Amino acid sequence: SRLRRVPNPKAIRLAMGLSQEAFARRFEIAVGTLRDWEQGAHIPDSTAKAYLRVIEADPDAVVQALARGRRSHVSHSG
């Protein structure tokens, strides 16, 4: 089958020992969106699935990339 499994955001979050709020803050996901994914109210779209897979594989790299993005956004001028 060419279908890839849908990443389980709750399992990923629990494996990291984070609350919904801490996970959402760390990875810049709206806590309501995370809650909806975990409760099955919404299924992550293809972009969110890819993002969750990257978080699952290398969460530290995601945190570092987000931090670099914030720094360059703030200090980037014309």
C-alpha positions as a Markdown table, in Angstrom:
| # | Residue | x | y | z |
|---|---|---|---|---|
| 1 | Ser | 0.0 | 0.0 | 0.0 |
| 2 | Arg | 1.2 | 3.5 | -0.9 |
| 3 | Leu | -0.8 | 5.0 | 2.0 |
| 4 | Arg | 1.4 | 6.3 | 4.8 |
| 5 | Arg | 0.2 | 6.1 | 8.3 |
| 6 | Val | -1.2 | 9.2 | 9.9 |
| 7 | Pro | 1.3 | 10.4 | 12.6 |
| 8 | Asn | -0.3 | 10.2 | 16.0 |
| 9 | Pro | 0.2 | 13.6 | 17.6 |
| 10 | Lys | -0.8 | 12.5 | 21.1 |
| 11 | Ala | 1.7 | 9.6 | 21.0 |
| 12 | Ile | 4.4 | 11.9 | 19.8 |
| 13 | Arg | 3.6 | 14.4 | 22.5 |
| 14 | Leu | 3.4 | 11.9 | 25.3 |
| 15 | Ala | 6.7 | 10.3 | 24.2 |
| 16 | Met | 8.3 | 13.7 | 24.8 |
| 17 | Gly | 6.6 | 14.1 | 28.1 |
| 18 | Leu | 4.9 | 17.3 | 27.2 |
| 19 | Ser | 1.5 | 18.7 | 28.0 |
| 20 | Gln | -0.7 | 19.9 | 25.1 |
| 21 | Glu | 0.1 | 23.5 | 25.9 |
| 22 | Ala | 3.9 | 22.9 | 26.1 |
| 23 | Phe | 4.0 | 20.8 | 22.8 |
| 24 | Ala | 1.9 | 23.4 | 21.0 |
| 25 | Arg | 4.1 | 26.3 | 22.2 |
| 26 | Arg | 7.3 | 24.5 | 21.4 |
| 27 | Phe | 6.3 | 23.6 | 17.9 |
| 28 | Glu | 4.2 | 26.7 | 17.1 |
| 29 | Ile | 0.9 | 24.8 | 16.7 |
| 30 | Ala | -2.4 | 26.3 | 17.9 |
| 31 | Val | -3.4 | 24.3 | 21.1 |
| 32 | Gly | -6.9 | 24.0 | 19.8 |
| 33 | Thr | -5.7 | 22.5 | 16.6 |
| 34 | Leu | -3.5 | 20.0 | 18.5 |
| 35 | Arg | -6.5 | 19.1 | 20.7 |
| 36 | Asp | -8.7 | 18.6 | 17.7 |
| 37 | Trp | -6.1 | 16.3 | 16.1 |
| 38 | Glu | -5.7 | 14.3 | 19.3 |
| 39 | Gln | -9.4 | 13.9 | 19.8 |
| 40 | Gly | -10.0 | 12.9 | 16.2 |
| 41 | Ala | -12.2 | 15.9 | 15.5 |
| 42 | His | -9.9 | 16.8 | 12.6 |
| 43 | Ile | -7.2 | 14.9 | 10.7 |
| 44 | Pro | -4.0 | 16.8 | 10.0 |
| 45 | Asp | -3.7 | 17.8 | 6.4 |
| 46 | Ser | -0.7 | 16.6 | 4.3 |
| 47 | Thr | 1.5 | 19.5 | 5.4 |
| 48 | Ala | 0.7 | 19.0 | 9.1 |
| 49 | Lys | 1.3 | 15.2 | 8.7 |
| 50 | Ala | 4.8 | 15.9 | 7.2 |
| 51 | Tyr | 5.5 | 18.4 | 10.0 |
| 52 | Leu | 4.5 | 15.9 | 12.7 |
| 53 | Arg | 6.7 | 13.2 | 11.1 |
| 54 | Val | 9.7 | 15.6 | 11.3 |
| 55 | Ile | 8.9 | 16.5 | 14.9 |
| 56 | Glu | 8.7 | 12.8 | 15.7 |
| 57 | Ala | 12.0 | 12.1 | 13.9 |
| 58 | Asp | 14.1 | 15.0 | 15.2 |
| 59 | Pro | 12.3 | 17.4 | 17.6 |
| 60 | Asp | 15.5 | 19.2 | 18.5 |
| 61 | Ala | 16.1 | 20.1 | 14.9 |
| 62 | Val | 12.6 | 21.5 | 14.6 |
| 63 | Val | 13.0 | 23.6 | 17.7 |
| 64 | Gln | 16.4 | 25.0 | 16.5 |
| 65 | Ala | 14.9 | 25.8 | 13.0 |
| 66 | Leu | 12.0 | 27.6 | 14.5 |
| 67 | Ala | 14.3 | 29.6 | 16.8 |
| 68 | Arg | 16.5 | 30.5 | 13.8 |
| 69 | Gly | 13.5 | 31.6 | 11.9 |
| 70 | Arg | 12.3 | 33.9 | 14.7 |
| 71 | Arg | 15.8 | 35.4 | 15.0 |
| 72 | Ser | 16.2 | 36.0 | 11.2 |
| 73 | His | 12.6 | 37.4 | 10.9 |
| 74 | Val | 13.3 | 39.9 | 13.7 |
| 75 | Ser | 16.7 | 41.0 | 12.5 |
| 76 | His | 16.1 | 40.8 | 8.8 |
| 77 | Ser | 15.7 | 44.2 | 7.2 |
| 78 | Gly | 15.3 | 45.4 | 3.6 |
